[in-house]
Amino acid sequence: MATYQIPRNYRGESRILYIFTVKSLITTAVGAMIGSLFLLMFRAFGMTLVGVCIMAFFGLLGYVIGAVKIPTIVAFPITKRIGGEPVGEIILRYMKFKKNRKMYTYTKEEK
């Protein structure tokens, strides 16, 4: 009897704790680290609860940047163009566009 390899679908096996991919875990950790700076500042003034809430907000914001994809909604023209792309890639593309500072326009020449 011969043996052979059965192909496996490896998609989704890089998830940690089911909701976190590696990218979303890293962006959540970075957001929580930024929020922890606010936690330290508010803890010095005796407002620990406010600092924890701000830290949780930044952690959630990091998760959204790392994991959420823009839905394709036909009613809105902008979501037709960027639908299905992760929020983090859209932000990186916008930052590269702002850094370049060049604006290319097309003008139709009539004869």
CNS distance restraints for C-alpha pairs under 8 A (distance, minus, plus):
assign (resid  14 and name CA) (resid  21 and name CA) 6.24 0.50 0.50
assign (resid  14 and name CA) (resid  22 and name CA) 6.80 0.50 0.50
assign (resid  15 and name CA) (resid  19 and name CA) 6.95 0.50 0.50
assign (resid  15 and name CA) (resid  20 and name CA) 5.55 0.50 0.50
assign (resid  15 and name CA) (resid  21 and name CA) 4.48 0.50 0.50
assign (resid  15 and name CA) (resid  22 and name CA) 6.62 0.50 0.50
assign (resid  16 and name CA) (resid  20 and name CA) 5.16 0.50 0.50
assign (resid  16 and name CA) (resid  21 and name CA) 5.98 0.50 0.50
assign (resid  16 and name CA) (resid  22 and name CA) 7.10 0.50 0.50
assign (resid  16 and name CA) (resid  25 and name CA) 7.99 0.50 0.50
assign (resid  20 and name CA) (resid  24 and name CA) 5.63 0.50 0.50
assign (resid  20 and name CA) (resid  25 and name CA) 5.43 0.50 0.50
assign (resid  20 and name CA) (resid  67 and name CA) 7.76 0.50 0.50
assign (resid  21 and name CA) (resid  25 and name CA) 6.01 0.50 0.50
assign (resid  21 and name CA) (resid  67 and name CA) 7.43 0.50 0.50
assign (resid  22 and name CA) (resid  26 and name CA) 6.25 0.50 0.50
assign (resid  23 and name CA) (resid  27 and name CA) 6.28 0.50 0.50
assign (resid  23 and name CA) (resid  66 and name CA) 5.71 0.50 0.50
assign (resid  23 and name CA) (resid  67 and name CA) 7.38 0.50 0.50
assign (resid  24 and name CA) (resid  28 and name CA) 5.94 0.50 0.50
assign (resid  24 and name CA) (resid  62 and name CA) 7.29 0.50 0.50
assign (resid  24 and name CA) (resid  63 and name CA) 5.32 0.50 0.50
assign (resid  24 and name CA) (resid  64 and name CA) 7.74 0.50 0.50
assign (resid  24 and name CA) (resid  65 and name CA) 7.46 0.50 0.50
assign (resid  24 and name CA) (resid  66 and name CA) 4.09 0.50 0.50
assign (resid  24 and name CA) (resid  67 and name CA) 5.16 0.50 0.50
assign (resid  25 and name CA) (resid  29 and name CA) 6.15 0.50 0.50
assign (resid  25 and name CA) (resid  63 and name CA) 7.06 0.50 0.50
assign (resid  25 and name CA) (resid  66 and name CA) 7.62 0.50 0.50
assign (resid  26 and name CA) (resid  30 and name CA) 6.21 0.50 0.50
assign (resid  26 and name CA) (resid  66 and name CA) 7.87 0.50 0.50
assign (resid  27 and name CA) (resid  31 and name CA) 6.09 0.50 0.50
assign (resid  27 and name CA) (resid  59 and name CA) 7.93 0.50 0.50
assign (resid  27 and name CA) (resid  62 and name CA) 4.73 0.50 0.50
assign (resid  27 and name CA) (resid  63 and name CA) 5.97 0.50 0.50
assign (resid  27 and name CA) (resid  65 and name CA) 7.05 0.50 0.50
assign (resid  27 and name CA) (resid  66 and name CA) 5.62 0.50 0.50
assign (resid  28 and name CA) (resid  32 and name CA) 6.08 0.50 0.50
assign (resid  28 and name CA) (resid  58 and name CA) 7.86 0.50 0.50
assign (resid  28 and name CA) (resid  59 and name CA) 4.87 0.50 0.50
assign (resid  28 and name CA) (resid  60 and name CA) 6.67 0.50 0.50
assign (resid  28 and name CA) (resid  61 and name CA) 7.40 0.50 0.50
assign (resid  28 and name CA) (resid  62 and name CA) 4.32 0.50 0.50
assign (resid  28 and name CA) (resid  63 and name CA) 4.70 0.50 0.50
assign (resid  28 and name CA) (resid  66 and name CA) 7.44 0.50 0.50
assign (resid  29 and name CA) (resid  33 and name CA) 6.11 0.50 0.50
assign (resid  29 and name CA) (resid  59 and name CA) 6.68 0.50 0.50
assign (resid  29 and name CA) (resid  62 and name CA) 7.40 0.50 0.50
assign (resid  30 and name CA) (resid  34 and name CA) 6.33 0.50 0.50
assign (resid  30 and name CA) (resid  59 and name CA) 7.49 0.50 0.50
assign (resid  30 and name CA) (resid  62 and name CA) 6.87 0.50 0.50
assign (resid  31 and name CA) (resid  35 and name CA) 6.16 0.50 0.50
assign (resid  31 and name CA) (resid  55 and name CA) 7.73 0.50 0.50
assign (resid  31 and name CA) (resid  58 and name CA) 4.78 0.50 0.50
assign (resid  31 and name CA) (resid  59 and name CA) 4.50 0.50 0.50
assign (resid  31 and name CA) (resid  60 and name CA) 7.50 0.50 0.50
assign (resid  31 and name CA) (resid  61 and name CA) 6.74 0.50 0.50
assign (resid  31 and name CA) (resid  62 and name CA) 4.80 0.50 0.50
assign (resid  31 and name CA) (resid  63 and name CA) 7.91 0.50 0.50
assign (resid  32 and name CA) (resid  36 and name CA) 5.97 0.50 0.50
assign (resid  32 and name CA) (resid  55 and name CA) 5.59 0.50 0.50
assign (resid  32 and name CA) (resid  56 and name CA) 6.79 0.50 0.50
assign (resid  32 and name CA) (resid  58 and name CA) 5.70 0.50 0.50
assign (resid  32 and name CA) (resid  59 and name CA) 4.38 0.50 0.50
assign (resid  32 and name CA) (resid  62 and name CA) 7.64 0.50 0.50
assign (resid  33 and name CA) (resid  37 and name CA) 6.75 0.50 0.50
assign (resid  33 and name CA) (resid  55 and name CA) 7.82 0.50 0.50
assign (resid  34 and name CA) (resid  38 and name CA) 7.18 0.50 0.50
assign (resid  34 and name CA) (resid  55 and name CA) 7.40 0.50 0.50
assign (resid  34 and name CA) (resid  58 and name CA) 6.97 0.50 0.50
assign (resid  35 and name CA) (resid  39 and name CA) 6.31 0.50 0.50
assign (resid  35 and name CA) (resid  51 and name CA) 7.69 0.50 0.50
assign (resid  35 and name CA) (resid  52 and name CA) 8.00 0.50 0.50
assign (resid  35 and name CA) (resid  54 and name CA) 5.98 0.50 0.50
assign (resid  35 and name CA) (resid  55 and name CA) 3.79 0.50 0.50
assign (resid  35 and name CA) (resid  56 and name CA) 7.16 0.50 0.50
assign (resid  35 and name CA) (resid  57 and name CA) 7.60 0.50 0.50
assign (resid  35 and name CA) (resid  58 and name CA) 5.43 0.50 0.50
assign (resid  35 and name CA) (resid  59 and name CA) 7.11 0.50 0.50
assign (resid  36 and name CA) (resid  40 and name CA) 6.19 0.50 0.50
assign (resid  36 and name CA) (resid  51 and name CA) 7.63 0.50 0.50
assign (resid  36 and name CA) (resid  52 and name CA) 7.88 0.50 0.50
assign (resid  36 and name CA) (resid  55 and name CA) 5.61 0.50 0.50
assign (resid  37 and name CA) (resid  41 and name CA) 6.42 0.50 0.50
assign (resid  38 and name CA) (resid  42 and name CA) 6.10 0.50 0.50
assign (resid  38 and name CA) (resid  51 and name CA) 5.80 0.50 0.50
assign (resid  38 and name CA) (resid  54 and name CA) 6.98 0.50 0.50
assign (resid  38 and name CA) (resid  55 and name CA) 6.94 0.50 0.50
assign (resid  39 and name CA) (resid  43 and name CA) 5.87 0.50 0.50
assign (resid  39 and name CA) (resid  48 and name CA) 6.67 0.50 0.50
assign (resid  39 and name CA) (resid  50 and name CA) 7.65 0.50 0.50
assign (resid  39 and name CA) (resid  51 and name CA) 3.93 0.50 0.50
assign (resid  39 and name CA) (resid  52 and name CA) 5.91 0.50 0.50
assign (resid  39 and name CA) (resid  54 and name CA) 7.25 0.50 0.50
assign (resid  39 and name CA) (resid  55 and name CA) 6.43 0.50 0.50
assign (resid  40 and name CA) (resid  44 and name CA) 6.34 0.50 0.50
assign (resid  40 and name CA) (resid  51 and name CA) 7.29 0.50 0.50
assign (resid  41 and name CA) (resid  45 and name CA) 6.97 0.50 0.50
assign (resid  41 and name CA) (resid  51 and name CA) 7.63 0.50 0.50
assign (resid  42 and name CA) (resid  46 and name CA) 6.36 0.50 0.50
assign (resid  42 and name CA) (resid  47 and name CA) 5.13 0.50 0.50
assign (resid  42 and name CA) (resid  48 and name CA) 5.89 0.50 0.50
assign (resid  42 and name CA) (resid  50 and name CA) 6.94 0.50 0.50
assign (resid  42 and name CA) (resid  51 and name CA) 5.31 0.50 0.50
assign (resid  43 and name CA) (resid  47 and name CA) 5.34 0.50 0.50
assign (resid  43 and name CA) (resid  48 and name CA) 4.69 0.50 0.50
assign (resid  43 and name CA) (resid  51 and name CA) 6.76 0.50 0.50
assign (resid  47 and name CA) (resid  51 and name CA) 6.57 0.50 0.50
assign (resid  48 and name CA) (resid  52 and name CA) 6.19 0.50 0.50
assign (resid  49 and name CA) (resid  53 and name CA) 6.23 0.50 0.50
assign (resid  50 and name CA) (resid  54 and name CA) 6.25 0.50 0.50
assign (resid  51 and name CA) (resid  55 and name CA) 6.09 0.50 0.50
assign (resid  52 and name CA) (resid  56 and name CA) 6.11 0.50 0.50
assign (resid  53 and name CA) (resid  57 and name CA) 6.16 0.50 0.50
assign (resid  54 and name CA) (resid  58 and name CA) 6.28 0.50 0.50
assign (resid  55 and name CA) (resid  59 and name CA) 6.19 0.50 0.50
assign (resid  56 and name CA) (resid  60 and name CA) 6.09 0.50 0.50
assign (resid  57 and name CA) (resid  61 and name CA) 6.09 0.50 0.50
assign (resid  58 and name CA) (resid  62 and name CA) 6.12 0.50 0.50
assign (resid  59 and name CA) (resid  63 and name CA) 6.29 0.50 0.50
assign (resid  60 and name CA) (resid  64 and name CA) 6.22 0.50 0.50
assign (resid  61 and name CA) (resid  65 and name CA) 6.26 0.50 0.50
assign (resid  62 and name CA) (resid  66 and name CA) 6.19 0.50 0.50
assign (resid  63 and name CA) (resid  67 and name CA) 5.84 0.50 0.50
assign (resid  63 and name CA) (resid  68 and name CA) 7.68 0.50 0.50
assign (resid  64 and name CA) (resid  68 and name CA) 5.16 0.50 0.50
assign (resid  64 and name CA) (resid  87 and name CA) 7.39 0.50 0.50
assign (resid  65 and name CA) (resid  86 and name CA) 7.49 0.50 0.50
assign (resid  65 and name CA) (resid  87 and name CA) 5.24 0.50 0.50
assign (resid  65 and name CA) (resid  88 and name CA) 4.90 0.50 0.50
assign (resid  66 and name CA) (resid  86 and name CA) 7.37 0.50 0.50
assign (resid  66 and name CA) (resid  87 and name CA) 7.04 0.50 0.50
assign (resid  66 and name CA) (resid  88 and name CA) 5.81 0.50 0.50
assign (resid  67 and name CA) (resid  86 and name CA) 6.86 0.50 0.50
assign (resid  67 and name CA) (resid  87 and name CA) 7.65 0.50 0.50
assign (resid  68 and name CA) (resid  86 and name CA) 5.80 0.50 0.50
assign (resid  68 and name CA) (resid  87 and name CA) 6.17 0.50 0.50
assign (resid  69 and name CA) (resid  83 and name CA) 7.63 0.50 0.50
assign (resid  69 and name CA) (resid  84 and name CA) 5.57 0.50 0.50
assign (resid  69 and name CA) (resid  85 and name CA) 5.28 0.50 0.50
assign (resid  69 and name CA) (resid  86 and name CA) 4.06 0.50 0.50
assign (resid  69 and name CA) (resid  87 and name CA) 5.77 0.50 0.50
assign (resid  70 and name CA) (resid  79 and name CA) 7.22 0.50 0.50
assign (resid  70 and name CA) (resid  82 and name CA) 6.98 0.50 0.50
assign (resid  70 and name CA) (resid  83 and name CA) 5.17 0.50 0.50
assign (resid  70 and name CA) (resid  84 and name CA) 5.28 0.50 0.50
assign (resid  70 and name CA) (resid  85 and name CA) 5.73 0.50 0.50
assign (resid  70 and name CA) (resid  86 and name CA) 6.21 0.50 0.50
assign (resid  70 and name CA) (resid  87 and name CA) 6.58 0.50 0.50
assign (resid  71 and name CA) (resid  79 and name CA) 6.83 0.50 0.50
assign (resid  71 and name CA) (resid  83 and name CA) 5.04 0.50 0.50
assign (resid  71 and name CA) (resid  84 and name CA) 5.62 0.50 0.50
assign (resid  72 and name CA) (resid  79 and name CA) 5.22 0.50 0.50
assign (resid  72 and name CA) (resid  80 and name CA) 5.60 0.50 0.50
assign (resid  72 and name CA) (resid  82 and name CA) 7.44 0.50 0.50
assign (resid  72 and name CA) (resid  83 and name CA) 4.12 0.50 0.50
assign (resid  72 and name CA) (resid  84 and name CA) 6.30 0.50 0.50
assign (resid  73 and name CA) (resid  79 and name CA) 5.64 0.50 0.50
assign (resid  73 and name CA) (resid  80 and name CA) 6.31 0.50 0.50
assign (resid  73 and name CA) (resid  83 and name CA) 7.38 0.50 0.50
assign (resid  74 and name CA) (resid  79 and name CA) 7.08 0.50 0.50
assign (resid  74 and name CA) (resid  80 and name CA) 5.91 0.50 0.50
assign (resid  76 and name CA) (resid  80 and name CA) 6.75 0.50 0.50
assign (resid  77 and name CA) (resid  81 and name CA) 6.88 0.50 0.50
assign (resid  78 and name CA) (resid  82 and name CA) 6.50 0.50 0.50
assign (resid  79 and name CA) (resid  83 and name CA) 4.89 0.50 0.50
assign (resid  85 and name CA) (resid  89 and name CA) 7.04 0.50 0.50
assign (resid  85 and name CA) (resid  90 and name CA) 7.22 0.50 0.50
assign (resid  86 and name CA) (resid  90 and name CA) 6.66 0.50 0.50
assign (resid  87 and name CA) (resid  91 and name CA) 6.29 0.50 0.50
assign (resid  88 and name CA) (resid  92 and name CA) 6.23 0.50 0.50
assign (resid  89 and name CA) (resid  93 and name CA) 6.08 0.50 0.50
assign (resid  90 and name CA) (resid  94 and name CA) 6.19 0.50 0.50
assign (resid  91 and name CA) (resid  95 and name CA) 6.22 0.50 0.50
assign (resid  92 and name CA) (resid  96 and name CA) 6.24 0.50 0.50
assign (resid  93 and name CA) (resid  97 and name CA) 6.17 0.50 0.50
assign (resid  94 and name CA) (resid  98 and name CA) 6.20 0.50 0.50
assign (resid  95 and name CA) (resid  99 and name CA) 6.10 0.50 0.50
assign (resid  96 and name CA) (resid 100 and name CA) 6.19 0.50 0.50
assign (resid  97 and name CA) (resid 101 and name CA) 6.57 0.50 0.50
assign (resid  97 and name CA) (resid 102 and name CA) 7.89 0.50 0.50
